[in-house]
Amino acid sequence: MSRLLMGTAEMRLRLGDISRQRVYQLTQRKDWPAPYDDLIQGRVWKRQDIEAWVRRHRPDLADPGNTSTEE
């Protein structure tokens, strides 16, 4: 998978090795980014959208070197 996209497995690791159920809960939030695409293996999100969400809602997990808005 492209480094520009994240699936649920990548999000689980990025958000502190959270459960699949927790990822599902997060993706149902109104403030969660919309998926970029819906593939056979599942939805994928733009990494930049997930990182922006992390900076706003989980600053303790924010990567200070990852502030790029590049697509």
DAWO-V399751 format. One line per field, one symbol per residue. ss: DSSP state (H for helix, E for strand, - for the rest). burial: # if it has 16 or more other C-alpha atoms within 10 Angstrom, else .. Layout:
ss=???
burial=???
//
This chain:
ss=----EE-HHHHHHH-----HHHHHHHH---------EEE--EEEEEHHHHHHHHHHH-HHH----------
burial=....####..##.##.......#.........###........############......#.........
//
